[in-house]
Amino acid sequence: MNEIAIESPLDKIQDVIENGTRYAFITGDSLNVLKKIPINSINCVITSPPYWNLREYDTNHFENSIGNESDYRDYIITLTNIFIEIHRIIKNDGSLWLNLGDKYYNKALMGIPWRVALSLMDKGWILRNDIIWDQMKGTQSAKDRLRDVYEHIFHFVKNKTYYYNHDEIRIEPIRKPKIYNGELVSATGVNGKKYRKQIAESNSLNELERKNANIALDEVLNDLAIGKIVDFRMTIRGEQRAFHSESTSISGRAKELESKGYYILKMGANGHLPSDIWRIAPEDTWRKDAHYAVFPEELIINPIKATCPDDGIVLDPFSGTGSAVAIAIKLGRRGIGIDISENYNKIAEERVKNLKNQLF
Ligand SMILES: C[S@@+](CC[C@H](N)C(=O)[O-])C[C@H]1O[C@@H](n2cnc3c(N)ncnc32)[C@H](O)[C@@H]1O
């Protein structure tokens, strides 16, 4: 009699890691599954574990369902153990993006996201950003405090140097240099004439400093003309104050101002990096039929673009409806999702299959 080969979760994971299979969804307890994943094999983890004491998922009744702990300290230990395992399986230049929301308990805001973050830092994770996800939420019932509108997204890395493709996530400058009254001005209308006059009339600059400041101003105006930059600001000793601090022991710019007599800040034409406050409305399409806390697609795009190389692997150990995996596939990466709920995994599989039909 022929034996029927039953594919184990490990085989499915191995296929993605080693054989180039695009994605896999594994049903099981995250910690148990993670323990089976080889060391240094995942580029990027993006995840939103169940929040403590929220009780909104249809998986709350499962034995290993996270978030049901009666003491928040047990929740933090459970999550910490999971992220110790993730530290092991992530590549040396890999990243972890962890989304967590807070909780009021006995009237007190518990500070759960930061308690978890501090615990992970104690276990060796290096925190690079605390992103405030402004969800622009509507109403709330409490009348004795302000509305809560944000959650945290922590970006952790394993080592001080790590994969980060900042060019992939730059924001194009909205305003560009233009011709105004027949002359070139920067995105915010700077033409350099005011600086030229200040350099000429300054009592603070000596002749050499005056000459060098004029040369630097010529150079930056040329950069503007050839499209290398979109804007600039010049700070001249005795005319403008140094940004942030005038103390030469604190500020490098104040030091430059003292030694050279001027400094210039340039805004490059390649755009700037996004800030650590993201205004993204929560997803509502999937929520209606299947899940309570789906990642909005927009939230995951930049983490994947910046920290997962082309064809690299994105893992979500609490994948729910499979958003992180779906976006990874859309962006040409591979993806692995783990969820305790078979039901959610079915929805996730279907979602990615439909995506594949659209894509290939
Ligand atoms: C906040 S939701 C994730 C939603 C997901 N980001 C999405 O876009 O759909 C958390 C998920 O963790 C799952 N979960 C709870 N305990 C788990 C465990 N021990 N192992 C694996 N998954 C678990 C729940 O079933 C739930 O789908």
The ligand as a Tripos MOL2 file, in Angstrom:
@<TRIPOS>MOLECULE
LIG
   27    29     1     0     0
SMALL
NO_CHARGES

@<TRIPOS>ATOM
      1 C1         -4.1070   41.2510   16.2800 C.3       1 LIG1
      2 S1         -4.4600   39.7640   15.4990 S.3       1 LIG1
      3 C2         -3.4430   39.8570   14.0530 C.3       1 LIG1
      4 C3         -4.1400   40.4560   12.8660 C.3       1 LIG1
      5 C4         -3.2840   40.5070   11.6170 C.3       1 LIG1
      6 N1         -2.2190   41.4770   11.7510 N.3       1 LIG1
      7 C5         -4.1170   40.8290   10.3760 C.2       1 LIG1
      8 O1         -3.7710   41.7610    9.6400 O.co2     1 LIG1
      9 O2         -5.1340   40.1560   10.1430 O.co2     1 LIG1
     10 C6         -3.6810   38.5620   16.4890 C.3       1 LIG1
     11 C7         -3.7890   37.1360   16.0260 C.3       1 LIG1
     12 O3         -3.0460   36.3000   16.9150 O.3       1 LIG1
     13 C8         -3.6640   35.0070   16.9170 C.3       1 LIG1
     14 N2         -3.1640   34.2480   18.0920 N.ar      1 LIG1
     15 C9         -3.5240   34.3180   19.3960 C.ar      1 LIG1
     16 N3         -2.7800   33.5100   20.1620 N.ar      1 LIG1
     17 C10        -1.9070   32.8820   19.3300 C.ar      1 LIG1
     18 C11        -0.8700   31.9310   19.5230 C.ar      1 LIG1
     19 N4         -0.5690   31.4520   20.7320 N.pl3     1 LIG1
     20 N5         -0.1630   31.5260   18.4460 N.ar      1 LIG1
     21 C12        -0.4670   31.9870   17.1980 C.ar      1 LIG1
     22 N6         -1.4480   32.9030   16.9590 N.ar      1 LIG1
     23 C13        -2.1490   33.3470   18.0080 C.ar      1 LIG1
     24 C14        -5.1380   35.3070   16.8900 C.3       1 LIG1
     25 O4         -5.8610   34.2240   16.3350 O.3       1 LIG1
     26 C15        -5.1850   36.5700   16.0020 C.3       1 LIG1
     27 O5         -5.5100   36.2310   14.6680 O.3       1 LIG1
@<TRIPOS>BOND
     1     1     2 1
     2     2     3 1
     3     2    10 1
     4     3     4 1
     5     4     5 1
     6     5     6 1
     7     5     7 1
     8     7     8 2
     9     7     9 1
    10    10    11 1
    11    11    12 1
    12    11    26 1
    13    12    13 1
    14    13    14 1
    15    13    24 1
    16    14    15 ar
    17    14    23 ar
    18    15    16 ar
    19    16    17 ar
    20    17    18 ar
    21    17    23 ar
    22    18    19 1
    23    18    20 ar
    24    20    21 ar
    25    21    22 ar
    26    22    23 ar
    27    24    25 1
    28    24    26 1
    29    26    27 1
@<TRIPOS>SUBSTRUCTURE
     1 LIG1         1 GROUP 0 **** ****
